[in-house]
Amino acid sequence: MTGAPVTVAAVDLGASGGRVIAGHVGPGVLDLREAHRFPNLPVDTAGTLYWDILGLYRDVLDGLRAAADGCELASTGVDSWGVDYGLIGADGAMLGNPVHYRDRRTEGAVELLLGRIPARELYEVTGIQQLPFNTACQLVAAEGTPQLGAAATLLLIPDLLGYWLTGAAGAEVTNASTTQLLDVRERAWSLPLIDRAGIPPGIFPPLRQPGDLVGELLPGVAARARLPAGLPVVAVGSHDTASAVAGVPATGKHFAFISCGTWSLVGMELDRPVLTEVSRAANFSNETGVDGTVRYLRNVAGLWLLQESLRTWAGDAPADLDDLLAAAARLPALRWVIDADDPALAAPGDMPSRIAAACVAGGQEPPASRAETVRCVLDSLALAHRRAVLDVQQLSGRHADTVHLVGGGARNELLCQLTADACGLPVVAGPVEASAVGNILVQARALGAAPRDLTGLRALVRAGSRLRRFQPEGSPERWRAAARRLG
């Protein structure tokens, strides 16, 4: 039984942009209103790539003020991408801007970390895919720096913003799991691993659970943002994928999810982690989810390849994405395919040239037009989705009847159809704002205005969202052959 309807504000920060969305929730009601949308552009200064965290904080306050226009907010909550952090000194001040996970400082950090803790042992405790930008690697790379030496507290991005809003420091567990320093079974910091990695153990704050109260808006913050004094800030699934998975409109347990934005996070929701050596070798992560669940997933390059291509073209003659997608849809399938997760494609820069080089390296003619490059990106991304969906079923021992594709990629009808074709499974696309939806529902539940379990929350999402269904088309053998071409 739920109580009176409430209106809450979700602060949802992605790696390429943020938004503040007001959600009105009550029995059988889930209505969204976009209050503020803004870009998230990194800043390259003196050879280091930083997040513009102060600009994001300003946009958060502007967005909360817009969300409160014409209504009474009951709470707010913050989710964002994972792994990155700010360091706070003993006086409570931030010690420099957070460094972007795509910065080159982590080159060689994986080898340093694994020289201290063997990969198998690290995975058996944390269950996290070995990526060079994991927080553990970032901290190993920062060893000996004045900032780390002066740090009293490490705060992941949503926790840093929550600290500025309320003055209360903590670490929400779904995002903490992405650090590669959390014991996934115990859902607690692994102090032995932190010590062996050479990281100061005292910088890690107490853990919070989704639904916990972070604190109330500081009086000065409330006044500057023209918000009610004492507005509660609620911990949500503060990793954006945790919120997105909570917002998946699934029925039952036999579904795969793809949270598709700058990254595609492809996996299944499980009751317990999969910590086998085979799972580690397959690059799957066991990230904590809402209500004690496990997000068993693999990071796939996602729309980064397309976003970075559009940025490159914008410097010459801006490209209209809708026109490019329409032209790409008319091109033959699977003529150009590359490994979407090729490390050579991970850094910012001239993406179309690197895509062309990857095609040539694979014995293919390079794309000759922008539309051909887009088709290469989407076919290759669909193949990466296919590989992860097949692998997650095999490794988890659970089959998927449906693939739920949520996030910004759900707008891309061509990608949704190609993913259905590649996976041989129906794809349900939407909601586009799944992270904000999950964020809103966890807040509303904490306030007594939403169902108590994920089943009830997801029923509310199904009733309140515009969803589209894509059935597999074409020859499955063509996709199998294309997958064999990539090895």
Phi, psi and omega in degrees: 000132180248159183270206183294149178300151177225160171242125181233164181242125176263123169265114187236109185249119175255174184289344179243348180187162180233166176206152171242124186235129175272133180237128176258120188231136175195187179303113180072014186233128171213100181242134181246147174221119178287123182263324185199135176230140187207153178284157174238094187252123177291164181235125178264114182230121177053038175085004177243138180263120183244158164276143175275072189292328180289323174295322177296319179298319177299316179295325177299313180295319177298320180292320178295321178298317179292324180294328182277353182294118177082007179210170178252110179288138177265336180187175171218163178208154187237131168233158179202183172294169184260185169070325185277158190206163168243149178255134182248133179278177182297336179273003178088000181269151178286138182262066178094156180294144174300139179276141181289141182295341177273002176294152187279002184295339183273003177300125182087354183288328178300315180297321178296314181296313183288342172289340180260326180226116180303145186304318182296317181293319179299318181290323181298334179267312188264332181067022187255135175305136181281108178235145185294340182260006173308149182305321180302317180290322178299320181288324175296320178294332181272002183303133178085356179281150179301323182298311180295323178296329182267356187287136172259330184214139172256129179233122173295162193306312179295325180289327176296314178295320176298325178295317178292329180285325190238340187083002182256128181261139177186180181223116179285138196290327183293326177279324179302330181294338181283352183288341189069026179228009180255136173285111189290332178287315183275345185052048181216155176304137176269091183297324176299318179293319180301317180294315182293331178286350180081024182258136180300117185290337185286354184273354185267121185280171177299150181273147174242159176250152174305131183101344177291153174279121174287313180163192178246151180307132174298146182305317180295321178295313180301319181293316181295324182268000182054048179246161180297135174298138178080012178302126180292140169251119186255135172291129177247188167292091196282347164282129187302329178289326176299316177293321180297319180292323174298332179267010177287129184276050186273158169243134179073195186251350189267068177220150168256154177237149170229109174267104195249112173217229174304320170252154165254120175258112190245124181183202179223156176267124184239167177272338182211157183287157174250109190242028182283162176295325177297319178296317179298315181296334180274003177062046175256144179252147173248088180265145181288148181236183178292142177062038174075009180280170177240127172271099182268110194207166172238138173283126176239151189308323176073202185283003175308317182298320179287316180301316183288328174296316179297322178295320178296314181293330181298335178285346180253281176223116183307142181255139174274117186297317181300318178296319179296318180295320178296318178293321179296325180295336181275353182273157179295143180287144167064024175286323178237120177223139179225168174281108183298340182259016176303124181304335179294346181259005189278332186272156173297157179141199184286087184292317181303322179293321180289325175296316178299317180296322178295322177296314180298318179298333178269010177079023180246155169293139180288155175303139184257359181211169177297319179297322178293323176296316179298318179296320177300315181299312186288320175298318181292322178292321176298321177295321177294321175300314181302312182300316182290321179294320176295316183294319184294326177292317181294317185286328182272341184075018180236134180270155177249132175268337187214149171250123175262117180253114184239169181092189184302328179296341180292343175285337188273094185298324180295315179297320180297316180293318179297323178295319176299315180297315184292319184276341184067027181225150174296142177248126173258118185260128178116160000284151178297320182263048185299322180297316178294322179298312179298320177302311181298316184292322178294320175298311183299322178296319179297334179268002178082017184251007181219161180305154187278339184241166182297326178301314179292320178298318182290328174297322178295321178296315180300319183288333187252011185236149172271113183246147177236144183244132180240122179267146179299140177229163174079193187266120175300330182296327179297322179288322176297319179295319178296320178296322178295327178299327180274354181086000000 
